[in-house]
């Protein structure tokens, strides 16, 4: 999937109605009229949403007479998932490196506190400031 196609997929999913349609289609194929049921919009508006999803490669409708089922194209989701996972892996590596640096800093701080605690206290050493 090219960057432009990926942009098209993300743009199509930016709309909450289209995301809901995709979520509903993940349960199984549905006719356009069935997809339109929960929305307070015209059938023409539903077709416009479906056209955006089709253009992005997220759904398809086989040719033939009405009613035709609308089908979710899992491959588009798989490609998105691959893109997301690649970036998630990078971020996770960055966080693991940060965790290691913070752990080293904490160890160094603990070791410094431990060394400072064994030097002796001024009052224990007979320091004039001791009470």
N, CA, C and O atoms as CSV, one atom per row, in Angstrom:
chain,resi,resn,atom,element,x,y,z
A,1,UNK,N,N,0.853,-1.165,0.000
A,1,UNK,CA,C,0.000,0.000,0.000
A,1,UNK,C,C,0.900,1.230,0.000
A,1,UNK,O,O,1.808,1.331,0.826
A,2,UNK,N,N,0.665,2.143,-0.896
A,2,UNK,CA,C,1.490,3.342,-0.975
A,2,UNK,C,C,1.104,4.319,0.121
A,2,UNK,O,O,0.069,4.172,0.772
A,3,UNK,N,N,1.953,5.319,0.311
A,3,UNK,CA,C,1.678,6.328,1.329
A,3,UNK,C,C,0.371,7.045,1.024
A,3,UNK,O,O,-0.399,7.347,1.936
A,4,UNK,N,N,0.114,7.321,-0.253
A,4,UNK,CA,C,-1.135,7.987,-0.611
A,4,UNK,C,C,-2.339,7.115,-0.285
A,4,UNK,O,O,-3.347,7.615,0.213
A,5,UNK,N,N,-2.247,5.823,-0.557
A,5,UNK,CA,C,-3.342,4.910,-0.249
A,5,UNK,C,C,-3.545,4.826,1.258
A,5,UNK,O,O,-4.679,4.785,1.736
A,6,UNK,N,N,-2.450,4.800,2.000
A,6,UNK,CA,C,-2.550,4.753,3.456
A,6,UNK,C,C,-3.197,6.036,3.976
A,6,UNK,O,O,-4.002,5.995,4.906
A,7,UNK,N,N,-2.849,7.163,3.381
A,7,UNK,CA,C,-3.476,8.437,3.762
A,7,UNK,C,C,-4.968,8.393,3.480
A,7,UNK,O,O,-5.771,8.906,4.260
A,8,UNK,N,N,-5.332,7.786,2.376
A,8,UNK,CA,C,-6.738,7.668,2.011
A,8,UNK,C,C,-7.492,6.802,3.024
A,8,UNK,O,O,-8.628,7.111,3.385
A,9,UNK,N,N,-6.867,5.736,3.472
A,9,UNK,CA,C,-7.493,4.862,4.473
A,9,UNK,C,C,-7.687,5.617,5.782
A,9,UNK,O,O,-8.771,5.589,6.365
A,10,UNK,N,N,-6.645,6.284,6.239
A,10,UNK,CA,C,-6.769,7.026,7.496
A,10,UNK,C,C,-7.783,8.157,7.369
A,10,UNK,O,O,-8.535,8.415,8.308
A,11,UNK,N,N,-7.816,8.831,6.229
A,11,UNK,CA,C,-8.794,9.902,6.014
A,11,UNK,C,C,-10.211,9.328,6.027
A,11,UNK,O,O,-11.119,9.932,6.597
A,12,UNK,N,N,-10.401,8.177,5.407
A,12,UNK,CA,C,-11.727,7.550,5.392
A,12,UNK,C,C,-12.166,7.194,6.807
A,12,UNK,O,O,-13.340,7.330,7.151
A,13,UNK,N,N,-11.230,6.742,7.619
A,13,UNK,CA,C,-11.565,6.338,8.988
A,13,UNK,C,C,-11.617,7.503,9.964
A,13,UNK,O,O,-11.938,7.315,11.137
A,14,UNK,N,N,-11.307,8.700,9.493
A,14,UNK,CA,C,-11.372,9.874,10.360
A,14,UNK,C,C,-12.815,10.228,10.720
A,14,UNK,O,O,-13.068,10.888,11.727
A,15,UNK,N,N,-13.748,9.788,9.897
A,15,UNK,CA,C,-15.161,10.086,10.139
A,15,UNK,C,C,-15.772,9.030,11.059
A,15,UNK,O,O,-15.636,7.838,10.787
A,16,UNK,N,N,-16.442,9.438,12.142
A,16,UNK,CA,C,-16.991,8.459,13.083
A,16,UNK,C,C,-18.063,7.544,12.474
A,16,UNK,O,O,-18.168,6.380,12.862
A,17,UNK,N,N,-18.847,8.051,11.539
A,17,UNK,CA,C,-19.856,7.197,10.893
A,17,UNK,C,C,-19.190,6.095,10.094
A,17,UNK,O,O,-19.619,4.942,10.135
A,18,UNK,N,N,-18.143,6.448,9.368
A,18,UNK,CA,C,-17.439,5.427,8.574
A,18,UNK,C,C,-16.723,4.433,9.476
A,18,UNK,O,O,-16.695,3.239,9.179
A,19,UNK,N,N,-16.143,4.910,10.573
A,19,UNK,CA,C,-15.524,3.968,11.521
A,19,UNK,C,C,-16.569,3.005,12.070
A,19,UNK,O,O,-16.306,1.813,12.229
A,20,UNK,N,N,-17.756,3.532,12.358
A,20,UNK,CA,C,-18.822,2.676,12.863
A,20,UNK,C,C,-19.246,1.661,11.809
A,20,UNK,O,O,-19.502,0.501,12.132
A,21,UNK,N,N,-19.320,2.086,10.560
A,21,UNK,CA,C,-19.668,1.154,9.482
A,21,UNK,C,C,-18.633,0.042,9.378
A,21,UNK,O,O,-18.985,-1.129,9.233
A,22,UNK,N,N,-17.372,0.402,9.452
A,22,UNK,CA,C,-16.303,-0.601,9.401
A,22,UNK,C,C,-16.426,-1.553,10.593
A,22,UNK,O,O,-16.283,-2.766,10.437
A,23,UNK,N,N,-16.689,-1.012,11.768
A,23,UNK,CA,C,-16.840,-1.861,12.956
A,23,UNK,C,C,-18.014,-2.820,12.787
A,23,UNK,O,O,-17.917,-3.991,13.154
A,24,UNK,N,N,-19.108,-2.333,12.241
A,24,UNK,CA,C,-20.272,-3.192,12.033
A,24,UNK,C,C,-19.985,-4.250,10.979
A,24,UNK,O,O,-20.430,-5.391,11.106
A,25,UNK,N,N,-19.242,-3.879,9.937
A,25,UNK,CA,C,-18.899,-4.853,8.893
A,25,UNK,C,C,-17.901,-5.892,9.389
A,25,UNK,O,O,-17.783,-6.971,8.808
A,26,UNK,N,N,-17.186,-5.571,10.457
A,26,UNK,CA,C,-16.263,-6.570,11.013
A,26,UNK,C,C,-17.040,-7.753,11.599
A,26,UNK,O,O,-16.480,-8.833,11.786
A,27,UNK,N,N,-18.311,-7.552,11.883
A,27,UNK,CA,C,-19.185,-8.627,12.368
A,27,UNK,C,C,-19.686,-9.503,11.224
A,27,UNK,O,O,-20.076,-10.652,11.434
A,28,UNK,N,N,-19.670,-8.942,10.001
A,28,UNK,CA,C,-20.135,-9.703,8.846
A,28,UNK,C,C,-20.640,-8.770,7.759
A,28,UNK,O,O,-20.894,-7.591,8.008
A,29,UNK,N,N,-20.785,-9.305,6.552
A,29,UNK,CA,C,-21.281,-8.525,5.422
A,29,UNK,C,C,-22.696,-8.019,5.717
A,29,UNK,O,O,-23.442,-8.619,6.491
A,30,UNK,N,N,-23.041,-6.900,5.076
A,30,UNK,CA,C,-24.378,-6.334,5.258
A,30,UNK,C,C,-24.783,-5.599,3.993
A,30,UNK,O,O,-23.933,-5.120,3.243
A,31,UNK,N,N,-26.070,-5.513,3.762
A,31,UNK,CA,C,-26.567,-4.722,2.626
A,31,UNK,C,C,-26.496,-3.247,2.997
A,31,UNK,O,O,-26.367,-2.895,4.170
A,32,UNK,N,N,-26.581,-2.403,1.999
A,32,UNK,CA,C,-26.540,-0.958,2.245
A,32,UNK,C,C,-27.712,-0.545,3.119
A,32,UNK,O,O,-27.538,0.251,4.042
A,33,UNK,N,N,-28.887,-1.061,2.854
A,33,UNK,CA,C,-30.041,-0.671,3.667
A,33,UNK,C,C,-29.872,-1.123,5.116
A,33,UNK,O,O,-30.294,-0.424,6.037
A,34,UNK,N,N,-29.272,-2.258,5.316
A,34,UNK,CA,C,-29.005,-2.733,6.684
A,34,UNK,C,C,-27.959,-1.846,7.362
A,34,UNK,O,O,-28.089,-1.512,8.540
A,35,UNK,N,N,-26.929,-1.469,6.614
A,35,UNK,CA,C,-25.912,-0.565,7.163
A,35,UNK,C,C,-26.511,0.788,7.523
A,35,UNK,O,O,-26.088,1.423,8.489
A,36,UNK,N,N,-27.497,1.229,6.742
A,36,UNK,CA,C,-28.093,2.554,6.941
A,36,UNK,C,C,-29.014,2.627,8.159
A,36,UNK,O,O,-29.297,3.721,8.648
A,37,UNK,N,N,-29.482,1.492,8.652
A,37,UNK,CA,C,-30.500,1.458,9.703
A,37,UNK,C,C,-30.230,2.356,10.913
A,37,UNK,O,O,-31.127,3.100,11.309
A,38,UNK,N,N,-29.053,2.322,11.514
A,38,UNK,CA,C,-28.896,3.097,12.756
A,38,UNK,C,C,-28.636,4.599,12.550
A,38,UNK,O,O,-28.571,5.344,13.527
A,39,UNK,N,N,-28.491,5.039,11.337
A,39,UNK,CA,C,-28.096,6.418,11.091
A,39,UNK,C,C,-29.282,7.279,10.695
A,39,UNK,O,O,-30.145,6.859,9.924
A,40,UNK,N,N,-29.312,8.473,11.227
A,40,UNK,CA,C,-30.342,9.455,10.881
A,40,UNK,C,C,-29.859,10.243,9.667
A,40,UNK,O,O,-29.586,11.440,9.758
A,41,UNK,N,N,-29.759,9.557,8.529
A,41,UNK,CA,C,-29.321,10.193,7.281
A,41,UNK,C,C,-29.980,9.477,6.123
A,41,UNK,O,O,-30.499,8.369,6.262
A,42,UNK,N,N,-29.948,10.122,4.997
A,42,UNK,CA,C,-30.568,9.533,3.804
A,42,UNK,C,C,-29.726,8.364,3.293
A,42,UNK,O,O,-28.544,8.237,3.613
A,43,UNK,N,N,-30.359,7.532,2.504
A,43,UNK,CA,C,-29.649,6.419,1.876
A,43,UNK,C,C,-28.552,6.958,0.959
A,43,UNK,O,O,-27.492,6.349,0.818
A,44,UNK,N,N,-28.821,8.108,0.339
A,44,UNK,CA,C,-27.825,8.738,-0.526
A,44,UNK,C,C,-26.571,9.118,0.277
A,44,UNK,O,O,-25.452,8.956,-0.210
A,45,UNK,N,N,-26.755,9.618,1.491
A,45,UNK,CA,C,-25.613,9.962,2.342
A,45,UNK,C,C,-24.831,8.712,2.733
A,45,UNK,O,O,-23.602,8.745,2.798
A,46,UNK,N,N,-25.529,7.621,2.992
A,46,UNK,CA,C,-24.867,6.355,3.328
A,46,UNK,C,C,-24.023,5.896,2.141
A,46,UNK,O,O,-22.889,5.449,2.315
A,47,UNK,N,N,-24.583,6.010,0.927
A,47,UNK,CA,C,-23.826,5.635,-0.275
A,47,UNK,C,C,-22.567,6.496,-0.428
A,47,UNK,O,O,-21.531,6.004,-0.875
A,48,UNK,N,N,-22.652,7.766,-0.065
A,48,UNK,CA,C,-21.464,8.631,-0.137
A,48,UNK,C,C,-20.387,8.143,0.828
A,48,UNK,O,O,-19.208,8.103,0.477
A,49,UNK,N,N,-20.790,7.776,2.032
A,49,UNK,CA,C,-19.825,7.241,3.001
A,49,UNK,C,C,-19.208,5.943,2.465
A,49,UNK,O,O,-18.002,5.726,2.576
A,50,UNK,N,N,-20.049,5.093,1.887
A,50,UNK,CA,C,-19.536,3.832,1.351
A,50,UNK,C,C,-18.578,4.067,0.188
A,50,UNK,O,O,-17.602,3.333,0.035
A,51,UNK,N,N,-18.842,5.073,-0.625
A,51,UNK,CA,C,-17.950,5.393,-1.746
A,51,UNK,C,C,-16.561,5.772,-1.217
A,51,UNK,O,O,-15.549,5.357,-1.781
A,52,UNK,N,N,-16.513,6.556,-0.139
A,52,UNK,CA,C,-15.222,6.937,0.458
A,52,UNK,C,C,-14.502,5.689,0.961
A,52,UNK,O,O,-13.298,5.534,0.754
A,53,UNK,N,N,-15.243,4.801,1.623
A,53,UNK,CA,C,-14.637,3.563,2.125
A,53,UNK,C,C,-14.177,2.663,0.983
A,53,UNK,O,O,-13.131,2.021,1.078
A,54,UNK,N,N,-14.950,2.617,-0.085
A,54,UNK,CA,C,-14.560,1.819,-1.261
A,54,UNK,C,C,-13.319,2.402,-1.928
A,54,UNK,O,O,-12.395,1.671,-2.283
A,55,UNK,N,N,-13.303,3.718,-2.096
A,55,UNK,CA,C,-12.148,4.366,-2.728
A,55,UNK,C,C,-10.870,4.142,-1.926
A,55,UNK,O,O,-9.777,4.096,-2.490
A,56,UNK,N,N,-11.011,4.006,-0.625
A,56,UNK,CA,C,-9.856,3.751,0.241
A,56,UNK,C,C,-9.496,2.270,0.290
A,56,UNK,O,O,-8.484,1.899,0.884
A,57,UNK,N,N,-10.315,1.421,-0.329
A,57,UNK,CA,C,-10.034,-0.014,-0.340
A,57,UNK,C,C,-10.480,-0.746,0.908
A,57,UNK,O,O,-10.112,-1.902,1.118
A,58,UNK,N,N,-11.272,-0.081,1.742
A,58,UNK,CA,C,-11.703,-0.700,3.000
A,58,UNK,C,C,-12.913,-1.610,2.837
A,58,UNK,O,O,-13.065,-2.579,3.582
A,59,UNK,N,N,-13.771,-1.310,1.875
A,59,UNK,CA,C,-14.947,-2.149,1.637
A,59,UNK,C,C,-15.100,-2.396,0.142
A,59,UNK,O,O,-14.534,-1.683,-0.687
A,60,UNK,N,N,-15.868,-3.410,-0.176
A,60,UNK,CA,C,-16.173,-3.687,-1.579
A,60,UNK,C,C,-17.612,-4.165,-1.678
A,60,UNK,O,O,-18.194,-4.656,-0.711
A,61,UNK,N,N,-18.167,-4.008,-2.865
A,61,UNK,CA,C,-19.497,-4.532,-3.177
A,61,UNK,C,C,-19.376,-5.266,-4.500
A,61,UNK,O,O,-18.959,-4.681,-5.499
A,62,UNK,N,N,-19.732,-6.525,-4.515
A,62,UNK,CA,C,-19.619,-7.276,-5.772
A,62,UNK,C,C,-20.599,-6.724,-6.809
A,62,UNK,O,O,-21.662,-6.218,-6.450
A,63,UNK,N,N,-20.246,-6.820,-8.084
A,63,UNK,CA,C,-21.180,-6.365,-9.111
A,63,UNK,C,C,-22.416,-7.256,-9.143
A,63,UNK,O,O,-22.367,-8.425,-8.761
A,64,UNK,N,N,-23.502,-6.695,-9.596
A,64,UNK,CA,C,-24.717,-7.484,-9.702
A,64,UNK,C,C,-25.910,-6.694,-9.245
A,64,UNK,O,O,-25.799,-5.521,-8.890
A,65,UNK,N,N,-27.041,-7.335,-9.254
A,65,UNK,CA,C,-28.276,-6.643,-8.886
A,65,UNK,C,C,-28.340,-6.340,-7.392
A,65,UNK,O,O,-27.654,-6.967,-6.585
A,66,UNK,N,N,-29.174,-5.372,-7.046
A,66,UNK,CA,C,-29.396,-5.019,-5.641
A,66,UNK,C,C,-30.250,-6.103,-5.003
A,66,UNK,O,O,-30.985,-6.741,-5.756
A,67,UNK,N,N,-30.242,-6.375,-3.767
A,67,UNK,CA,C,-29.284,-5.841,-2.806
A,67,UNK,C,C,-27.957,-6.606,-2.866
A,67,UNK,O,O,-27.928,-7.835,-2.919
A,68,UNK,N,N,-26.882,-5.855,-2.857
A,68,UNK,CA,C,-25.546,-6.455,-2.876
A,68,UNK,C,C,-24.924,-6.288,-1.492
A,68,UNK,O,O,-25.063,-5.233,-0.874
A,69,UNK,N,N,-24.258,-7.293,-1.015
A,69,UNK,CA,C,-23.632,-7.152,0.303
A,69,UNK,C,C,-22.394,-6.247,0.233
A,69,UNK,O,O,-21.660,-6.229,-0.755
A,70,UNK,N,N,-22.204,-5.522,1.293
A,70,UNK,CA,C,-20.988,-4.726,1.455
A,70,UNK,C,C,-20.054,-5.581,2.294
A,70,UNK,O,O,-20.449,-6.123,3.326
A,71,UNK,N,N,-18.823,-5.695,1.845
A,71,UNK,CA,C,-17.850,-6.581,2.485
A,71,UNK,C,C,-16.642,-5.767,2.947
A,71,UNK,O,O,-16.130,-4.921,2.213
A,72,UNK,N,N,-16.204,-6.032,4.156
A,72,UNK,CA,C,-14.988,-5.405,4.679
A,72,UNK,C,C,-13.787,-6.074,4.042
A,72,UNK,O,O,-13.707,-7.301,3.991
A,73,UNK,N,N,-12.857,-5.276,3.558
A,73,UNK,CA,C,-11.626,-5.794,2.951
A,73,UNK,C,C,-10.531,-5.811,4.011
A,73,UNK,O,O,-9.907,-4.790,4.300
A,74,UNK,N,N,-10.316,-6.967,4.572
A,74,UNK,CA,C,-9.400,-7.128,5.698
A,74,UNK,C,C,-7.961,-6.755,5.321
A,74,UNK,O,O,-7.186,-6.321,6.174
A,75,UNK,N,N,-7.609,-6.924,4.050
A,75,UNK,CA,C,-6.232,-6.636,3.633
A,75,UNK,C,C,-5.858,-5.181,3.923
A,75,UNK,O,O,-4.726,-4.895,4.316
A,76,UNK,N,N,-6.810,-4.263,3.730
A,76,UNK,CA,C,-6.527,-2.848,4.010
A,76,UNK,C,C,-6.240,-2.656,5.496
A,76,UNK,O,O,-5.359,-1.881,5.867
A,77,UNK,N,N,-6.983,-3.360,6.340
A,77,UNK,CA,C,-6.744,-3.269,7.780
A,77,UNK,C,C,-5.411,-3.903,8.153
A,77,UNK,O,O,-4.705,-3.403,9.029
A,78,UNK,N,N,-5.066,-5.006,7.489
A,78,UNK,CA,C,-3.784,-5.666,7.756
A,78,UNK,C,C,-2.618,-4.747,7.412
A,78,UNK,O,O,-1.630,-4.684,8.144
A,79,UNK,N,N,-2.738,-4.035,6.294
A,79,UNK,CA,C,-1.666,-3.122,5.895
A,79,UNK,C,C,-1.544,-1.954,6.869
A,79,UNK,O,O,-0.442,-1.516,7.198
A,80,UNK,N,N,-2.695,-1.458,7.326
A,80,UNK,CA,C,-2.667,-0.396,8.341
A,80,UNK,C,C,-2.014,-0.906,9.615
A,80,UNK,O,O,-1.204,-0.215,10.232
A,81,UNK,N,N,-2.373,-2.112,9.996
A,81,UNK,CA,C,-1.823,-2.708,11.207
A,81,UNK,C,C,-0.305,-2.846,11.104
A,81,UNK,O,O,0.410,-2.581,12.071
A,82,UNK,N,N,0.184,-3.257,9.941
A,82,UNK,CA,C,1.629,-3.376,9.724
A,82,UNK,C,C,2.307,-2.025,9.905
A,82,UNK,O,O,3.349,-1.923,10.552
A,83,UNK,N,N,1.706,-0.993,9.329
A,83,UNK,CA,C,2.272,0.362,9.432
A,83,UNK,C,C,2.286,0.811,10.888
A,83,UNK,O,O,3.286,1.338,11.374
A,84,UNK,N,N,1.165,0.599,11.581
A,84,UNK,CA,C,1.061,1.013,12.985
A,84,UNK,C,C,2.052,0.239,13.847
A,84,UNK,O,O,2.733,0.827,14.687
A,85,UNK,N,N,2.136,-1.064,13.647
A,85,UNK,CA,C,3.033,-1.895,14.459
A,85,UNK,C,C,4.496,-1.516,14.269
A,85,UNK,O,O,5.273,-1.555,15.223
A,86,UNK,N,N,4.880,-1.149,13.049
A,86,UNK,CA,C,6.265,-0.731,12.809
A,86,UNK,C,C,6.589,0.499,13.659
A,86,UNK,O,O,7.660,0.582,14.261
A,87,UNK,N,N,5.668,1.439,13.701
A,87,UNK,CA,C,5.906,2.648,14.486
A,87,UNK,C,C,5.777,2.381,15.979
A,87,UNK,O,O,6.496,2.975,16.783
A,88,UNK,N,N,4.866,1.490,16.353
A,88,UNK,CA,C,4.742,1.122,17.757
A,88,UNK,C,C,6.049,0.485,18.233
A,88,UNK,O,O,6.509,0.774,19.338
A,89,UNK,N,N,6.644,-0.373,17.415
A,89,UNK,CA,C,7.900,-1.035,17.783
A,89,UNK,C,C,9.001,-0.011,18.002
A,89,UNK,O,O,9.789,-0.139,18.939
A,90,UNK,N,N,9.064,1.009,17.144
A,90,UNK,CA,C,10.073,2.061,17.325
A,90,UNK,C,C,9.877,2.787,18.645
A,90,UNK,O,O,10.834,3.021,19.384
A,91,UNK,N,N,8.648,3.136,18.932
A,91,UNK,CA,C,8.356,3.860,20.172
A,91,UNK,C,C,8.675,2.983,21.378
A,91,UNK,O,O,9.239,3.461,22.363
A,92,UNK,N,N,8.320,1.716,21.306
A,92,UNK,CA,C,8.613,0.813,22.425
A,92,UNK,C,C,10.115,0.681,22.649
A,92,UNK,O,O,10.563,0.624,23.794
A,93,UNK,N,N,10.902,0.631,21.568
A,93,UNK,CA,C,12.365,0.581,21.719
A,93,UNK,C,C,12.868,1.849,22.396
A,93,UNK,O,O,13.732,1.793,23.270
A,94,UNK,N,N,12.321,2.994,21.987
A,94,UNK,CA,C,12.726,4.258,22.623
A,94,UNK,C,C,12.415,4.236,24.103
A,94,UNK,O,O,13.247,4.646,24.913
A,95,UNK,N,N,11.227,3.764,24.479
A,95,UNK,CA,C,10.851,3.715,25.890
A,95,UNK,C,C,11.707,2.726,26.667
A,95,UNK,O,O,12.036,2.973,27.827
A,96,UNK,N,N,12.072,1.606,26.043
A,96,UNK,CA,C,12.959,0.657,26.736
A,96,UNK,C,C,14.321,1.290,27.000
A,96,UNK,O,O,14.901,1.104,28.069
A,97,UNK,N,N,14.833,2.047,26.011
A,97,UNK,CA,C,16.118,2.732,26.226
A,97,UNK,C,C,15.982,3.770,27.341
A,97,UNK,O,O,16.866,3.891,28.190
A,98,UNK,N,N,14.893,4.508,27.340
A,98,UNK,CA,C,14.667,5.499,28.389
A,98,UNK,C,C,14.553,4.823,29.746
A,98,UNK,O,O,15.114,5.310,30.727
A,99,UNK,N,N,13.831,3.702,29.816
A,99,UNK,CA,C,13.724,2.955,31.076
A,99,UNK,C,C,15.094,2.518,31.573
A,99,UNK,O,O,15.367,2.580,32.772
A,100,UNK,N,N,15.961,2.076,30.660
A,100,UNK,CA,C,17.305,1.639,31.051
A,100,UNK,C,C,18.124,2.820,31.581
A,100,UNK,O,O,18.840,2.684,32.572
A,101,UNK,N,N,18.020,3.967,30.928
A,101,UNK,CA,C,18.747,5.157,31.397
A,101,UNK,C,C,18.244,5.562,32.773
A,101,UNK,O,O,19.043,5.868,33.658
A,102,UNK,N,N,16.938,5.567,32.962
A,102,UNK,CA,C,16.384,5.939,34.268
A,102,UNK,C,C,16.786,4.942,35.345
A,102,UNK,O,O,17.072,5.337,36.475
A,103,UNK,N,N,16.810,3.664,35.014
A,103,UNK,CA,C,17.237,2.648,35.979
A,103,UNK,C,C,18.700,2.860,36.357
A,103,UNK,O,O,19.051,2.749,37.532
A,104,UNK,N,N,19.562,3.166,35.380
A,104,UNK,CA,C,20.971,3.449,35.665
A,104,UNK,C,C,21.107,4.675,36.563
A,104,UNK,O,O,21.906,4.686,37.499
A,105,UNK,N,N,20.322,5.701,36.268
A,105,UNK,CA,C,20.373,6.921,37.079
A,105,UNK,C,C,19.925,6.631,38.508
A,105,UNK,O,O,20.507,7.148,39.462
A,106,UNK,N,N,18.904,5.813,38.654
A,106,UNK,CA,C,18.414,5.454,39.981
A,106,UNK,C,C,19.466,4.648,40.735
A,106,UNK,O,O,19.673,4.865,41.929
A,107,UNK,N,N,20.141,3.705,40.042
A,107,UNK,CA,C,21.212,2.931,40.671
A,107,UNK,C,C,22.349,3.837,41.122
A,107,UNK,O,O,22.861,3.702,42.233
A,108,UNK,N,N,22.741,4.770,40.242
A,108,UNK,CA,C,23.815,5.707,40.591
A,108,UNK,C,C,23.431,6.544,41.799
A,108,UNK,O,O,24.251,6.775,42.687
A,109,UNK,N,N,22.168,7.005,41.835
A,109,UNK,CA,C,21.700,7.820,42.961
A,109,UNK,C,C,21.682,7.007,44.240
A,109,UNK,O,O,22.058,7.502,45.303
A,110,UNK,N,N,21.245,5.755,44.140
A,110,UNK,CA,C,21.217,4.867,45.313
A,110,UNK,C,C,22.639,4.598,45.803
A,110,UNK,O,O,22.898,4.616,47.007
A,111,UNK,N,N,23.547,4.352,44.881
A,111,UNK,CA,C,24.941,4.095,45.263
A,111,UNK,C,C,25.548,5.339,45.909
A,111,UNK,O,O,26.295,5.222,46.881
A,112,UNK,N,N,25.240,6.521,45.388
A,112,UNK,CA,C,25.764,7.770,45.960
A,112,UNK,C,C,25.203,7.970,47.364
A,112,UNK,O,O,25.936,8.350,48.277
A,113,UNK,N,N,23.905,7.716,47.540
A,113,UNK,CA,C,23.303,7.845,48.874
A,113,UNK,C,C,23.951,6.861,49.842
A,113,UNK,O,O,24.184,7.194,51.004
A,114,UNK,N,N,24.239,5.669,49.374
A,114,UNK,CA,C,24.849,4.641,50.210
A,114,UNK,C,C,26.259,5.067,50.633
A,114,UNK,O,O,26.647,4.918,51.792
A,115,UNK,N,N,27.019,5.604,49.660
A,115,UNK,CA,C,28.377,6.077,49.988
A,115,UNK,C,C,28.322,7.242,50.957
A,115,UNK,O,O,29.114,7.297,51.898
A,116,UNK,N,N,27.413,8.164,50.749
A,116,UNK,CA,C,27.288,9.330,51.632
A,116,UNK,C,C,26.904,8.901,53.044
A,116,UNK,O,O,27.326,9.534,54.011
A,117,UNK,N,N,26.129,7.863,53.180
A,117,UNK,CA,C,25.690,7.381,54.486
A,117,UNK,C,C,26.804,6.726,55.268
A,117,UNK,O,O,26.698,6.630,56.490
A,118,UNK,N,N,27.866,6.270,54.631
A,118,UNK,CA,C,28.963,5.579,55.325
A,118,UNK,C,C,30.162,6.468,55.588
A,118,UNK,O,O,31.154,5.996,56.144
A,119,UNK,N,N,30.109,7.708,55.220
A,119,UNK,CA,C,31.243,8.608,55.462
A,119,UNK,C,C,31.330,9.014,56.919
A,119,UNK,O,O,32.384,9.431,57.400
A,120,UNK,N,N,30.260,8.895,57.585
A,120,UNK,CA,C,30.257,9.305,58.978
A,120,UNK,C,C,29.542,10.630,59.100
A,120,UNK,O,O,29.609,11.486,58.218
A,121,UNK,N,N,28.863,10.771,60.201
A,121,UNK,CA,C,28.120,12.000,60.419
A,121,UNK,C,C,28.975,12.959,61.222
A,121,UNK,O,O,29.818,12.530,62.010
A,122,UNK,N,N,28.766,14.253,61.029
A,122,UNK,CA,C,29.597,15.220,61.753
A,122,UNK,C,C,29.546,15.024,63.245
A,122,UNK,O,O,30.579,15.125,63.908
A,123,UNK,N,N,28.368,14.744,63.807
A,123,UNK,CA,C,28.281,14.581,65.250
A,123,UNK,C,C,28.964,13.293,65.702
A,123,UNK,O,O,29.463,13.218,66.825
A,124,UNK,N,N,28.991,12.277,64.835
A,124,UNK,CA,C,29.629,11.022,65.205
A,124,UNK,C,C,31.133,11.156,65.132
A,124,UNK,O,O,31.849,10.440,65.833
A,125,UNK,N,N,31.622,12.042,64.313
A,125,UNK,CA,C,33.059,12.207,64.154
A,125,UNK,C,C,33.617,13.266,65.093
A,125,UNK,O,O,34.792,13.619,65.000
A,126,UNK,N,N,32.786,13.776,65.997
A,126,UNK,CA,C,33.248,14.780,66.902
A,126,UNK,C,C,33.369,16.129,66.236
A,126,UNK,O,O,34.152,16.969,66.679
A,127,UNK,N,N,32.629,16.347,65.204
A,127,UNK,CA,C,32.650,17.591,64.471
A,127,UNK,C,C,32.134,18.714,65.365
A,127,UNK,O,O,31.186,18.511,66.123
A,128,UNK,N,N,32.739,19.885,65.287
A,128,UNK,CA,C,32.314,20.981,66.168
A,128,UNK,C,C,30.864,21.389,65.962
A,128,UNK,O,O,30.260,21.965,66.867
A,129,UNK,N,N,30.285,21.106,64.790
A,129,UNK,CA,C,28.899,21.494,64.557
A,129,UNK,C,C,27.952,20.462,65.156
A,129,UNK,O,O,26.746,20.701,65.214
A,130,UNK,N,N,28.476,19.310,65.605
A,130,UNK,CA,C,27.631,18.261,66.155
A,130,UNK,C,C,27.112,18.644,67.514
A,130,UNK,O,O,27.751,19.397,68.248
A,131,UNK,N,N,25.944,18.122,67.851
A,131,UNK,CA,C,25.360,18.496,69.134
A,131,UNK,C,C,25.589,17.429,70.163
A,131,UNK,O,O,25.163,17.574,71.309
